[in-house]
Amino acid sequence: MTTQLLAGLLLVVAAGALEGLFSLGVTRTPKWKWENSWGLGSLIALVVVPWPLALLTVPDLAGVYRSTPAAQLWLTFLFGVGWGLGGIFWGKAIAAVGVALGVSLLMGLINLFGSLLPLALFQRDKVATAGGLSLIVALGIMVLGIVCVAVAGRLKELDQNKVGSSTDVAAKPRTPFSLGLIFCVISGALSALVNFSFIFGADIAATAEKAGASVWAKGFAIWALVFTGNYLVNFLYAAAQMVRNRSFGRIAQGDAAHWGWVIFMGIAWPTGIAVYGIAAYLLGGYGAYVGFPMMLVCSILFGNLAGALTGEWRNTSARARTAMTLGVLILVAALGVMGWSNHLLTK
């Protein structure tokens, strides 16, 4: 294994950790409504991360954009808007079904829309190769793991409903489980557009590299546009909800822990995607197709770890916990097959 490949794999894990843990802020800020934590987190993500990174690491960023056809810039931005709409439903889904189950379902759906579909569209000749077929097998294994996780989540809900209003249950959802699943499906389809933006924006990154940006930094020219579309949508929607629900005043009730969580959310969310972009380049020519699902599996694993550590699985039966453990083990197996598929595709 080359040093570059190892670095790419480690960065995939780091990106997955950030993406799997950032949404903890939704469930750990009880004095705020969803729109407070999500809106503030989106605002921080919009202001703090994308443009400073791009301006500091991409020489003559304005010139890079001037050299790129306007249609491509707008398309990349609009993919970010679609991703942002998916993020709105992401936040609602996490609030409804919890971090562990929500991250698992969302990442699985994003994986199907954001990895296999682009491979079929842009690398059709690779689908029937050993690498392409192994990636399809890996995605199938991942779906099986997600089914186990979904079953575990349903069993968890039934077990905790028997307990009633016990205060031992952390962040018990108030939205019906069935509606939360609908939110997951909508969010999964729209959120996959983030990988389309990365693939469609390849020419922007190439222009940035010609302008002097390093291999690890050239993707920031893409992400600045994508993040702006994403987080602007999320912030505006959350602000509208605060007006509608008259919940602006709740922000003043937040303590240092609340602000700490939204700052973490605002930084971890875009940073995870930016780190994934670096990893995809390091993984080779098919990093965008294989690195993306690998990051998502890592997100699922870290999301489940977060759910366990924050008490989401208290007052549940051994059957529910066994189903979740089985799902996690299957997902780990899927991660291994994905790594092998990347090796085959780049041979």
Backbone hydrogen bonds, N-H to C=O, Kabsch-Sander energy under -0.5 kcal/mol:
donor,donor_aa,acceptor,acceptor_aa,energy
6,L,2,T,-2.4
7,A,3,T,-2.5
8,G,4,Q,-2.2
9,L,5,L,-2.4
10,L,6,L,-2.4
11,L,7,A,-2.2
12,V,8,G,-1.9
13,V,9,L,-2.0
14,A,10,L,-2.2
15,A,11,L,-2.8
16,G,12,V,-2.6
17,A,13,V,-2.3
18,L,14,A,-2.1
19,E,15,A,-2.5
20,G,16,G,-2.3
21,L,17,A,-1.5
22,F,18,L,-1.7
24,L,21,L,-1.8
25,G,22,F,-1.2
26,V,23,S,-1.5
27,T,23,S,-0.6
27,T,24,L,-0.9
28,R,24,L,-1.1
32,W,29,T,-1.6
36,N,33,K,-1.0
37,S,33,K,-1.7
38,W,34,W,-2.7
39,G,35,E,-1.6
40,L,36,N,-2.2
41,G,37,S,-2.1
42,S,38,W,-2.3
43,L,39,G,-2.2
44,I,40,L,-2.3
45,A,41,G,-2.2
46,L,42,S,-2.2
47,V,43,L,-2.0
48,V,44,I,-3.0
49,V,44,I,-0.5
49,V,45,A,-0.7
53,L,49,V,-1.7
54,A,50,P,-2.3
55,L,51,W,-3.0
56,L,52,P,-2.0
57,T,53,L,-1.6
58,V,54,A,-2.2
61,L,58,V,-0.7
64,V,60,D,-2.0
65,Y,61,L,-2.1
66,R,62,A,-2.1
67,S,63,G,-1.7
68,T,65,Y,-1.0
72,Q,69,P,-0.6
73,L,69,P,-1.7
74,W,70,A,-2.6
75,L,71,A,-2.3
76,T,72,Q,-2.4
77,F,73,L,-2.3
78,L,74,W,-2.8
79,F,75,L,-2.0
80,G,76,T,-1.4
81,V,77,F,-1.7
82,G,78,L,-2.5
83,W,79,F,-2.4
84,G,80,G,-2.2
85,L,81,V,-2.2
86,G,82,G,-2.0
87,G,83,W,-1.8
88,I,84,G,-1.5
89,F,85,L,-1.4
90,W,86,G,-1.8
91,G,87,G,-2.4
92,K,88,I,-1.5
93,A,89,F,-2.5
94,I,90,W,-2.7
95,A,91,G,-2.0
96,A,92,K,-1.5
97,V,93,A,-2.8
98,G,94,I,-2.0
102,G,98,G,-1.9
103,V,99,V,-2.7
104,S,100,A,-1.6
105,L,101,L,-2.5
106,L,102,G,-2.7
107,M,103,V,-2.5
108,G,104,S,-1.9
109,L,105,L,-2.2
110,I,106,L,-2.5
111,N,107,M,-2.0
112,L,108,G,-1.7
113,F,109,L,-2.2
114,G,110,I,-2.8
115,S,111,N,-1.6
116,L,111,N,-0.9
117,L,112,L,-1.1
119,L,115,S,-1.8
120,A,116,L,-2.3
121,L,117,L,-2.0
122,F,118,P,-3.2
123,Q,118,P,-0.5
123,Q,119,L,-2.0
126,K,123,Q,-1.9
127,V,123,Q,-0.6
127,V,124,R,-1.0
128,A,124,R,-0.5
129,T,126,K,-1.1
132,G,126,K,-0.7
133,L,129,T,-3.0
134,S,130,A,-2.2
135,L,131,G,-1.8
136,I,132,G,-2.1
137,V,133,L,-2.4
138,A,134,S,-2.4
139,L,135,L,-2.5
140,G,136,I,-2.3
141,I,137,V,-2.6
142,M,138,A,-2.3
143,V,139,L,-2.4
144,L,140,G,-2.1
145,G,141,I,-2.2
146,I,142,M,-2.5
147,V,143,V,-2.4
148,C,144,L,-2.0
149,V,145,G,-2.2
150,A,146,I,-2.8
151,V,147,V,-2.5
152,A,148,C,-2.4
153,G,149,V,-2.3
154,R,150,A,-2.1
155,L,151,V,-2.5
156,K,152,A,-2.4
157,E,153,G,-2.1
158,L,154,R,-2.2
159,D,155,L,-2.6
160,Q,156,K,-2.6
161,N,157,E,-2.1
162,K,158,L,-1.2
163,V,159,D,-0.9
164,G,160,Q,-1.0
169,V,166,S,-1.2
170,A,168,D,-0.6
170,A,311,G,-1.1
172,K,169,V,-0.6
180,G,176,P,-2.0
181,L,177,F,-1.9
182,I,178,S,-1.6
183,F,179,L,-2.2
184,C,180,G,-1.8
185,V,181,L,-2.0
186,I,182,I,-2.3
187,S,183,F,-2.5
188,G,184,C,-2.6
189,A,185,V,-2.0
190,L,186,I,-2.0
191,S,187,S,-3.0
192,A,188,G,-1.0
193,L,190,L,-1.6
194,V,191,S,-1.6
195,N,192,A,-1.4
196,F,192,A,-1.0
197,S,193,L,-2.3
198,F,194,V,-1.4
199,I,195,N,-2.0
200,F,196,F,-3.3
201,G,197,S,-1.7
202,A,199,I,-1.3
203,D,200,F,-0.5
204,I,201,G,-0.5
205,A,201,G,-1.9
206,A,202,A,-2.4
207,T,203,D,-2.3
208,A,204,I,-2.2
209,E,205,A,-2.2
210,K,206,A,-2.0
211,A,207,T,-1.5
212,G,209,E,-1.3
213,A,208,A,-2.5
217,A,214,S,-0.6
218,K,214,S,-1.9
220,F,217,A,-1.9
221,A,218,K,-1.3
222,I,219,G,-0.9
223,W,219,G,-2.3
224,A,220,F,-2.0
225,L,221,A,-0.6
225,L,222,I,-0.7
226,V,222,I,-2.1
227,F,223,W,-3.4
228,T,224,A,-1.3
229,G,225,L,-2.0
230,N,226,V,-2.4
231,Y,227,F,-2.7
232,L,228,T,-1.7
233,V,229,G,-1.3
234,N,230,N,-2.0
235,F,231,Y,-2.8
236,L,232,L,-2.4
237,Y,233,V,-2.3
238,A,234,N,-2.4
239,A,235,F,-2.7
240,A,236,L,-2.2
241,Q,237,Y,-2.1
242,M,238,A,-2.1
243,V,239,A,-1.9
244,R,240,A,-2.6
245,N,241,Q,-2.9
246,R,242,M,-0.7
247,S,242,M,-1.8
248,F,242,M,-0.7
250,R,247,S,-1.1
251,I,248,F,-1.7
252,A,249,G,-0.9
253,Q,250,R,-1.5
254,G,251,I,-1.5
259,W,255,D,-2.0
260,G,256,A,-2.4
261,W,257,A,-2.2
262,V,258,H,-2.0
263,I,259,W,-2.2
264,F,260,G,-2.2
265,M,261,W,-2.6
266,G,262,V,-2.8
267,I,263,I,-1.8
268,A,264,F,-3.1
269,W,265,M,-2.1
271,T,267,I,-1.7
272,G,268,A,-2.4
273,I,269,W,-1.1
274,A,270,P,-2.4
275,V,271,T,-2.7
276,Y,272,G,-2.0
277,G,273,I,-2.0
278,I,274,A,-1.6
279,A,275,V,-2.4
280,A,276,Y,-2.8
281,Y,277,G,-1.5
282,L,278,I,-1.9
283,L,279,A,-2.0
284,G,280,A,-0.5
284,G,281,Y,-0.9
287,G,284,G,-1.9
289,Y,286,Y,-1.0
290,V,286,Y,-2.2
291,G,287,G,-2.0
292,F,287,G,-0.6
294,M,290,V,-1.8
295,M,291,G,-2.5
296,L,292,F,-1.9
297,V,293,P,-2.4
298,C,294,M,-2.1
299,S,295,M,-2.1
300,I,296,L,-2.3
301,L,297,V,-2.5
302,F,298,C,-2.6
303,G,299,S,-2.6
304,N,300,I,-2.4
305,L,301,L,-2.0
306,A,302,F,-2.4
307,G,303,G,-2.2
308,A,304,N,-2.3
309,L,305,L,-2.5
310,T,306,A,-1.9
311,G,308,A,-1.1
312,E,307,G,-2.4
314,R,311,G,-1.4
316,T,313,W,-0.7
321,R,317,S,-2.0
322,T,318,A,-2.4
323,A,319,R,-2.1
324,M,320,A,-2.0
325,T,321,R,-2.4
326,L,322,T,-2.6
327,G,323,A,-2.2
328,V,324,M,-2.3
329,L,325,T,-2.3
330,I,326,L,-2.2
331,L,327,G,-2.0
332,V,328,V,-2.1
333,A,329,L,-1.9
334,A,330,I,-2.2
335,L,331,L,-2.0
336,G,332,V,-1.7
337,V,333,A,-1.9
338,M,334,A,-2.2
339,G,335,L,-1.9
340,W,336,G,-1.7
341,S,337,V,-2.3
342,N,338,M,-2.0
343,H,339,G,-1.5
344,L,340,W,-2.1
345,L,341,S,-2.6
346,T,342,N,-1.6
347,K,344,L,-0.9
